[in-house]
Amino acid sequence: MTDPIPVDSWTLVTIQQVLVGYEYVHTIAINTVVVNEVVNEIPLTFDDVTIWGSDPYHTTSAANIRNFQFGSLSNTPVSSVQ
């Protein structure tokens, strides 16, 4: 368990999956501190992915997303939203 994310300040959330040796490691970090790391035993490749910042089924939070980036298997950013 981690501390709650602070209110009224920007938080850096990093979610990544990288090849380390012969294993794909999935990592979640908050403000550069790794809070979860597991080996993905069944890594998959997806095409034509849609990324959502919210959904129509839950009340939205009073939050903003900035500097959103996502990348390809080469770990280089493919697109960025400011």
C-alpha positions in Angstrom: 0.0 0.0 0.0 1.2 3.5 -0.8 0.4 6.9 0.7 -2.5 8.7 -0.9 -1.7 10.9 -3.9 -1.5 14.5 -2.7 -4.3 17.0 -3.6 -3.7 20.2 -5.5 -0.2 19.2 -6.8 1.1 17.5 -9.9 2.0 13.8 -9.6 4.1 11.9 -12.0 2.7 8.4 -12.7 4.7 6.1 -14.9 3.4 2.8 -16.1 5.7 0.8 -18.3 6.6 -2.7 -19.5 10.1 -3.3 -20.7 12.2 -6.3 -21.7 14.8 -7.0 -19.1 17.0 -9.9 -20.1 14.4 -12.5 -21.3 11.5 -11.2 -19.2 9.0 -8.4 -19.7 8.8 -6.4 -16.5 5.7 -4.3 -15.8 6.4 -1.4 -13.4 4.2 1.3 -11.8 6.0 4.3 -10.3 4.6 7.4 -8.5 6.9 10.4 -8.5 9.8 8.1 -9.6 9.3 5.7 -6.7 8.4 2.1 -7.8 5.2 1.0 -6.1 4.6 -2.2 -8.0 6.8 -4.4 -10.2 5.9 -7.8 -11.6 7.1 -10.1 -14.4 4.5 -10.3 -17.2 4.3 -14.1 -17.8 2.1 -13.6 -20.9 3.1 -10.4 -22.7 0.9 -9.5 -25.6 1.0 -7.1 -28.6 -2.0 -4.8 -29.3 -2.7 -2.8 -32.5 -5.0 0.2 -32.9 -5.2 0.9 -29.1 -7.5 3.6 -27.8 -6.5 5.4 -24.6 -9.1 6.9 -22.3 -8.7 9.5 -19.5 -12.1 8.6 -18.0 -15.2 6.5 -18.7 -18.9 7.3 -18.9 -19.7 5.0 -16.0 -18.1 6.9 -13.1 -18.1 10.4 -11.8 -15.1 12.3 -13.0 -12.5 13.6 -10.6 -11.5 17.2 -10.3 -8.1 16.4 -12.0 -6.1 17.3 -15.1 -3.8 15.3 -17.2 -0.7 17.0 -18.7 2.3 15.9 -20.7 0.7 12.5 -21.4 3.1 10.3 -23.4 2.8 6.8 -24.7 5.3 4.8 -26.6 6.0 1.7 -28.8 7.9 -1.4 -28.1 11.1 0.5 -28.9 10.4 2.7 -25.8 10.4 5.9 -27.8 7.4 8.2 -27.5 5.1 7.8 -30.4 2.7 10.6 -29.4 2.5 13.3 -26.8 -0.5 15.4 -25.5 0.3 18.6 -23.8 
